[in-house]
């Protein structure tokens, strides 16, 4: 059992070390020989930009997988013990999905004009997804602030 508890700690330290290495390579690795010209100015691009972005995509994917697994495991354990609490946690998850879908429909598929960018990823579903992520971030930040304020107020009243 002790060895089983050691696996998450080792995994955490390995992921942290790889993240630090990727960050140092990105920030201290220098720039490419030729920069990107945008509106007459030359922008220097770090050499290890793709490595850094790919590492962040990997971490995001791992975080999503772990979160989904934790939610499913928590729901099944709660459902065995207390069905009412399990259903209430499922309602919160469904509400989050509904807010995410609402944010998707609030996003605009119109083309975003980005200086120096000539690709096709700034129109259609990608533009709508970036808008949806921004709206969802704002809503989650507002929810976090409200939760912190309510928690402080509730603990103050409870004393």
VENMO-V552624 format. One record per pair of residues at least 24 apart in sequence whose ideal C-beta (glycine too) atoms are under 6 Angstrom apart, sorted by sequence separation. I is the first residue (numbers start at 1). J is the second residue. D is the distance in whole Angstrom. If there is no record, write none. Layout:
I;J;D, I;J;D
This chain:
107;131;3, 107;132;4, 26;52;4, 104;132;4, 22;51;6, 103;132;4, 106;135;5, 22;52;5, 103;135;4, 22;55;4, 103;136;5, 100;136;6, 39;115;6, 38;115;6, 38;116;3
